[in-house]
């Protein structure tokens, strides 16, 4: 049974290709809560969809069930708490998505706390793909046989936002999609703003200030008012190093 598709849109890379040289990155999301992805219609990501830079489709997993209760979960073999998502609906849903474009092979991303860490380099890597499919698990997760089956057919990645547990994969997909989408040429108006962001080159971003020059007894550093671009650049680099050392020393490696 075909899924209900809601055109949204999502991500592609900034460094990977020029705006004119590549088609929109296609993203498909399979979820029991496709409406959860509605925020992708907002702000720069929504505008990028309307401009044809990004393309996102959502699919309701329950549309691939065949009982009147639209069942997607069952008790786990071996016992234990919680429910596990059944393989049959997932198989039908993913087969449907893959069959929609037999000329391409997507990267299939399964968000989960047991996956590899999703980082800025991973975002750049995924931004280089032309098609991403996200499988949003719920409950205790998706039957492992789904991962085994599709790891033989596509490039499958299990990815985690961090060392904590969410109720489902939808929040993770929103975060991953935005991280990837903003790398699409044209999504961020000024591409130079991506260069010195946190994590882009192994350092956190420097502190930023705007008008007024003084607020509640806090003054903007004099160097930023000096007009001396070399001094400003040096100050910003020093701030990046010191901020990274204080907040994320793990990023600097052994000293």
NORJO-V785453 format. One record per backbone hydrogen bond with DSSP energy under -0.5 kcal/mol. NH is the residue of the N-H (numbers start at 1). CO is the residue of the C=O. If there is no record, write none. Layout:
BEGIN
nh/co
NH/CO
NH/CO
END
This chain:
BEGIN
nh/co
6/4
6/58
7/5
8/56
11/177
12/180
13/127
21/18
22/18
25/53
26/130
27/55
28/132
29/57
30/134
31/29
31/59
36/33
37/34
38/35
39/36
40/37
41/38
42/39
45/42
46/42
47/43
48/44
49/45
50/46
51/47
52/49
53/48
54/48
55/10
55/25
56/8
57/27
58/6
59/29
61/31
61/59
63/60
64/61
65/62
70/67
74/84
76/82
79/76
84/74
85/141
86/72
90/86
91/87
92/88
93/89
94/90
95/91
96/92
97/93
98/94
99/95
100/96
100/97
101/98
102/99
104/101
107/131
108/106
108/155
109/107
109/133
110/108
110/157
111/109
111/135
112/159
115/112
116/158
118/160
119/117
123/119
124/120
125/121
126/122
127/123
128/124
128/125
129/126
132/26
133/107
134/28
135/109
136/30
136/134
137/135
139/167
140/83
141/138
143/85
146/143
147/143
148/144
149/145
150/146
151/147
152/148
152/149
153/150
154/150
155/106
156/154
157/108
159/110
159/157
160/116
164/162
169/137
173/169
174/170
175/171
176/172
177/173
178/174
179/175
180/176
181/177
182/178
183/180
184/181
185/13
187/184
188/184
189/187
191/189
193/190
194/191
195/192
196/192
197/194
199/203
200/197
204/240
215/218
218/215
219/217
220/213
224/221
225/221
225/222
226/222
226/223
229/227
232/228
233/229
234/230
235/231
236/232
237/233
238/234
239/235
240/236
241/237
242/238
243/239
244/240
245/241
246/242
247/243
248/244
251/248
252/249
253/249
253/250
END
